[in-house]
């Protein structure tokens, strides 16, 4: 085996490893998501209606990130249509997607 063949094989193994690790992080984060698209959730800073869920990892294990348009205090969409995100599950469910206000 030549050094170039070794380096190419090693690079392929590292790419596969990184891809599988990213997939595992995504699966773990999504499996721990408490809320679903359409839910109205709130934390002390703001409230939002979830329209997208992604996964992020800053420290420790991956966690879900809930994205949506920011709502006013009376739970109406803001006029400036600002988007916000809530990281993790440290928030409360105000209204489930299946319920009516």
MINUVO-407965 format. One line per 8 residues: number of its first residue (from 1); their letters; for each residue x, z, y of N, C-alpha, C, O. Coordinates in Angstrom, 2 decimals, always signed. Atoms other than C-alpha are relative to their C-alpha. Last residue first. Layout:
REM residues N
NUM = a = X,Z,Y,X,Z,Y,X,Z,Y,X,Z,Y; ... .
***
This chain:
REM residues 101
101 = xxxxxxxx = -0.18,-0.98,-1.08,-57.67,+20.94,+28.79,-1.30,+0.63,+0.40,-1.33,+1.47,+1.29; +0.45,+0.51,-1.30,-58.28,+19.24,+25.45,+0.11,+1.11,+1.03,-0.09,+2.28,+0.72; +0.99,-0.79,-0.72,-56.27,+20.05,+22.33,-0.41,-0.69,+1.29,+0.31,-1.56,+1.80; +1.34,+0.21,+0.55,-54.51,+17.59,+20.01,-1.10,+0.73,+0.74,-2.28,+0.44,+0.52; +0.40,+1.39,-0.18,-51.30,+17.34,+22.06,-1.41,-0.25,-0.49,-2.10,-1.11,+0.07; -0.44,+0.88,+1.08,-51.01,+21.13,+22.22,-0.54,-1.41,+0.23,-1.55,-1.59,+0.92; +1.10,+0.79,+0.53,-51.42,+22.91,+25.54,+0.54,-0.96,-1.06,+1.47,-1.72,-0.79; +1.15,-0.24,-0.85,-49.27,+25.62,+27.11,-1.23,-0.69,-0.59,-2.31,-0.11,-0.63 .
93 = xxxxxxxx = +0.98,+1.06,+0.09,-46.56,+25.88,+24.46,-1.20,+0.37,+0.86,-1.79,+1.44,+0.67; +1.29,-0.32,+0.60,-43.82,+28.23,+25.55,-0.91,-1.21,+0.02,-0.84,-2.04,+0.92; +1.08,+0.26,-0.95,-40.12,+27.76,+26.15,-1.31,+0.29,-0.72,-1.32,+0.62,-1.90; +0.22,-1.20,-0.80,-36.85,+28.77,+24.49,-1.02,-0.27,+1.10,-0.75,-0.05,+2.28; +1.37,-0.44,+0.20,-37.08,+26.00,+21.88,-0.33,+1.26,+0.79,-1.30,+1.94,+0.47; +0.29,-1.01,+1.00,-33.97,+24.12,+22.86,-1.46,+0.38,-0.04,-2.31,-0.25,+0.59; -0.93,-0.05,+1.13,-33.19,+22.28,+26.09,-0.40,+1.13,-0.95,-0.61,+2.26,-0.51; -0.09,-1.40,+0.44,-36.02,+21.49,+28.48,+0.82,-0.01,-1.28,+0.48,-0.69,-2.25 .
85 = xxxxxxxx = -0.23,-0.24,+1.42,-35.69,+18.20,+30.32,+0.07,+1.49,-0.25,+0.56,+2.26,+0.59; -0.76,-1.20,+0.31,-36.96,+16.94,+33.67,+0.17,+0.10,-1.52,-0.46,-0.62,-2.28; -0.12,-0.31,+1.43,-38.26,+13.71,+35.15,+0.88,+1.23,-0.19,+1.85,+1.43,+0.55; -1.30,-0.48,+0.47,-39.43,+13.39,+38.74,-0.02,+0.35,-1.48,-0.99,+0.92,-1.98; -0.23,+0.43,+1.38,-42.56,+11.34,+39.35,+1.38,+0.39,-0.53,+2.01,-0.37,-1.26; -1.28,+0.72,+0.02,-42.40,+11.90,+43.13,+0.41,-0.46,-1.40,+1.44,-1.11,-1.56; +0.12,+1.31,-0.64,-46.13,+12.71,+43.16,+1.30,-0.79,-0.04,+1.28,-2.02,-0.10; -0.49,+0.01,-1.38,-45.75,+15.54,+40.65,-0.08,-1.42,+0.56,+0.01,-2.39,-0.19 .
77 = xxxxxxxx = -1.28,+0.69,-0.23,-47.91,+15.33,+37.52,+0.39,+0.02,+1.48,-0.46,-0.16,+2.35; +0.24,+1.41,-0.32,-50.65,+18.01,+37.37,+1.34,-0.68,+0.22,+2.29,-0.03,+0.66; -0.21,+0.85,+1.16,-50.15,+21.36,+35.65,-0.45,-1.45,+0.19,-0.96,-2.09,-0.74; +1.34,+0.15,+0.59,-51.55,+23.55,+38.46,-0.01,-1.04,-1.12,-1.06,-1.56,-1.49; +0.45,-1.29,+0.51,-47.97,+24.70,+39.15,-1.41,-0.07,-0.60,-1.73,+0.70,-1.50; +0.13,-1.01,-1.04,-46.84,+21.08,+39.46,-0.50,+1.30,-0.62,-0.72,+1.37,-1.83; +1.36,-0.30,-0.43,-45.68,+19.02,+36.49,+0.02,+1.06,+1.10,+0.95,+1.86,+1.20; +0.21,-1.36,-0.49,-42.31,+17.39,+35.82,-1.43,+0.16,+0.50,-1.99,-0.75,+1.10 .
69 = xxxxxxxx = +0.19,-0.07,-1.45,-42.39,+14.16,+33.85,-0.33,+1.43,+0.40,-1.12,+2.11,-0.26; +1.30,+0.42,-0.51,-41.01,+14.37,+30.34,-0.04,+0.08,+1.52,+0.94,+0.46,+2.16; -0.01,+0.72,-1.27,-38.06,+15.18,+28.10,-1.42,-0.35,+0.42,-2.29,-0.57,-0.43; +1.30,+0.57,-0.30,-37.70,+17.77,+25.30,+0.03,-0.61,+1.40,+0.43,+0.06,+2.36; +0.13,+0.07,-1.45,-34.19,+18.41,+23.98,-1.31,-0.73,+0.28,-1.50,-1.87,-0.15; +0.84,+1.05,-0.61,-33.93,+19.53,+20.38,+0.01,+0.10,+1.52,+0.14,+1.18,+2.10; +1.34,-0.48,-0.34,-30.96,+21.61,+19.25,-0.80,-1.12,+0.63,-0.24,-2.06,+1.20; +0.81,+0.94,-0.78,-27.64,+20.92,+17.51,-1.39,+0.58,+0.26,-1.92,+1.33,-0.55 .
61 = xxxxxxxx = +0.79,+0.96,+0.75,-25.71,+23.98,+16.31,-0.78,-0.94,+0.92,-1.07,-0.59,+2.06; +0.65,-0.38,+1.25,-22.95,+25.78,+18.15,-0.76,-1.14,-0.64,-0.26,-2.27,-0.72; -0.73,-1.08,+0.66,-22.24,+25.01,+21.76,-0.74,+0.34,-1.27,-1.95,+0.56,-1.24; -1.01,-0.45,-0.96,-23.26,+21.80,+23.49,+0.89,+1.05,-0.62,+2.10,+0.88,-0.70; -0.84,-1.06,+0.55,-25.17,+19.79,+20.92,+1.03,+0.37,+1.04,+1.94,-0.42,+1.32; -1.26,-0.22,-0.69,-28.06,+17.58,+21.89,+0.75,+1.15,-0.64,+0.17,+2.01,-1.31; -0.76,-1.12,+0.55,-31.04,+16.06,+20.09,+1.32,+0.09,+0.75,+1.97,-0.92,+0.99; -1.33,+0.40,+0.44,-33.73,+13.87,+21.62,+0.70,+1.24,-0.56,+0.12,+2.33,-0.59 .
53 = xxxxxxxx = -0.78,-1.11,+0.55,-37.47,+14.26,+22.05,+1.33,-0.57,-0.48,+1.37,-1.52,-1.27; -1.15,+0.39,+0.81,-39.42,+11.95,+24.34,+0.69,+1.27,-0.50,+0.78,+2.27,+0.21; +0.16,+1.42,+0.34,-42.83,+12.12,+26.05,+1.17,-0.54,-0.83,+1.09,-1.63,-1.39; -1.07,+0.60,+0.79,-43.26,+15.90,+26.24,-0.31,-1.47,-0.26,-1.36,-1.79,-0.83; +0.66,+0.55,+1.18,-45.63,+16.90,+29.03,+1.07,-0.77,-0.75,+1.67,-1.70,-0.21; +0.00,+1.44,+0.22,-43.67,+19.06,+31.44,-0.87,-0.35,-1.19,-1.15,+0.49,-2.04; +0.86,+0.36,+1.13,-43.46,+22.50,+33.01,+0.04,-1.52,-0.13,+0.28,-2.23,+0.85; +0.99,+1.06,-0.13,-40.76,+23.87,+35.26,-0.82,-0.16,-1.26,-0.55,+0.43,-2.31 .
45 = xxxxxxxx = -0.34,+0.97,-1.04,-38.11,+26.52,+35.99,-1.08,-1.05,+0.20,-1.41,-1.37,+1.35; +0.04,-0.53,-1.36,-39.59,+29.52,+34.13,+0.30,-1.04,+1.10,-0.24,-0.93,+2.20; -1.02,-1.04,-0.07,-40.35,+27.49,+30.98,+0.03,+0.49,+1.45,-0.68,-0.07,+2.28; -0.36,-0.61,-1.28,-43.37,+25.38,+30.14,+1.11,+1.01,-0.21,+1.16,+1.70,-1.22; -0.83,-1.19,+0.15,-44.62,+23.01,+27.47,+0.49,+0.48,+1.36,+0.52,-0.27,+2.34; -0.34,-0.47,-1.34,-47.47,+20.49,+27.41,+0.75,+1.31,-0.20,+0.20,+2.28,-0.72; +0.18,-1.42,-0.28,-47.49,+18.76,+24.03,+0.39,+0.30,+1.45,+1.29,-0.31,+2.00; +1.35,-0.25,-0.51,-47.87,+14.96,+23.97,-0.27,+1.47,+0.31,-1.23,+1.78,+1.01 .
37 = xxxxxxxx = +0.34,+0.86,-1.14,-44.82,+14.33,+21.81,-1.47,+0.21,+0.37,-2.35,+0.22,-0.49; +0.06,+1.42,+0.30,-44.20,+17.28,+19.51,-0.38,-0.79,+1.26,-0.76,-0.21,+2.28; +1.03,+0.71,-0.74,-43.09,+20.88,+19.82,+0.04,-1.48,-0.33,+1.03,-1.98,-0.86; +1.27,-0.71,+0.11,-41.21,+23.24,+17.53,-1.16,-0.80,+0.60,-2.31,-0.63,+0.19; +0.85,+0.23,-1.17,-38.20,+20.95,+17.00,-1.36,+0.66,-0.23,-2.06,+0.33,-1.19; +0.25,-1.27,-0.70,-36.01,+22.54,+14.32,-0.85,-0.17,+1.25,-1.05,+0.80,+1.99; +0.71,-0.88,+0.94,-36.12,+19.57,+11.92,-0.33,+1.34,+0.64,-1.22,+2.04,+0.16; +1.41,+0.39,+0.06,-35.27,+17.31,+14.86,-0.79,+0.88,-0.96,-1.98,+1.10,-0.76 .
29 = xxxxxxxx = +0.66,-0.26,-1.28,-32.02,+19.16,+15.57,-1.49,-0.33,-0.05,-2.31,+0.44,+0.45; +0.12,-1.45,-0.18,-30.96,+19.24,+11.91,-0.76,+0.32,+1.29,-1.68,+1.14,+1.28; +0.98,-0.51,+0.96,-31.71,+15.56,+11.35,-0.21,+1.50,+0.18,-1.34,+1.97,+0.14; +1.33,+0.46,-0.41,-29.88,+14.56,+14.53,-1.07,+0.56,-0.92,-2.10,+1.06,-0.45; +0.36,-0.74,-1.22,-26.81,+16.68,+13.69,-1.41,-0.36,+0.45,-2.20,+0.52,+0.81; +0.32,-1.36,+0.42,-26.76,+15.20,+10.15,-0.42,+0.86,+1.20,-1.38,+1.62,+1.11; +1.29,+0.08,+0.67,-26.90,+11.65,+11.56,-0.45,+1.39,-0.46,-1.63,+1.73,-0.32; +0.99,+0.19,-1.05,-24.04,+12.41,+13.96,-1.42,-0.03,-0.58,-2.36,+0.51,+0.00 .
21 = xxxxxxxx = +0.08,-1.27,-0.72,-21.96,+13.80,+11.08,-1.06,-0.08,+1.11,-1.85,+0.85,+1.29; +0.76,-0.92,+0.84,-22.72,+10.73,+8.97,-0.17,+1.36,+0.67,-1.21,+2.00,+0.53; +1.37,+0.49,+0.06,-21.61,+8.40,+11.77,-0.87,+0.96,-0.83,-1.99,+1.28,-0.43; +0.63,-0.27,-1.30,-18.46,+10.44,+12.46,-1.46,-0.42,-0.01,-2.31,+0.27,+0.56; +0.15,-1.44,-0.17,-17.52,+10.46,+8.76,-0.73,+0.32,+1.29,-1.67,+1.12,+1.29; +1.09,-0.40,+0.89,-18.13,+6.73,+8.38,-0.29,+1.49,+0.15,-1.45,+1.90,+0.21; +1.24,+0.53,-0.59,-15.95,+6.00,+11.40,-1.21,+0.43,-0.83,-2.23,+0.84,-0.28; +0.33,-0.82,-1.18,-13.22,+8.34,+10.07,-1.27,-0.48,+0.67,-2.07,+0.34,+1.13 .
13 = xxxxxxxx = +0.47,-1.30,+0.48,-13.25,+6.63,+6.65,-0.42,+0.88,+1.18,-1.45,+1.55,+1.11; +1.34,+0.22,+0.57,-12.98,+3.19,+8.26,-0.60,+1.30,-0.49,-1.79,+1.55,-0.30; +0.91,+0.22,-1.12,-10.05,+4.36,+10.43,-1.43,-0.22,-0.50,-2.38,+0.27,+0.11; +0.22,-1.29,-0.65,-8.28,+5.74,+7.34,-0.99,-0.13,+1.16,-1.87,+0.71,+1.31; +0.85,-0.77,+0.90,-8.71,+2.45,+5.50,-0.34,+1.36,+0.61,-1.48,+1.81,+0.54; +1.33,+0.61,-0.02,-7.33,+0.47,+8.45,-0.98,+0.79,-0.88,-2.13,+1.01,-0.49; +0.63,-0.29,-1.30,-4.39,+2.86,+8.85,-1.40,-0.58,+0.09,-2.30,+0.07,+0.64; +0.30,-1.43,-0.06,-3.51,+2.71,+5.13,-0.75,+0.33,+1.29,-1.77,+1.02,+1.25 .
5 = xxxxx = +1.16,-0.17,+0.89,-3.73,-1.10,+5.10,-0.45,+1.46,+0.00,-1.64,+1.75,+0.03; +1.17,+0.58,-0.70,-1.44,-1.21,+8.15,-1.26,+0.15,-0.85,-2.33,+0.44,-0.32; +0.45,-0.93,-1.04,+1.02,+1.22,+6.49,-1.22,-0.55,+0.74,-2.10,+0.22,+1.12; -0.74,+0.10,-1.26,+1.30,-0.96,+3.40,-0.60,+0.97,+1.02,-1.73,+1.43,+0.87; +0.86,+0.00,-1.18,+0.00,+0.00,+0.00,+0.90,+0.00,+1.24,+1.86,+0.76,+1.34 .
***
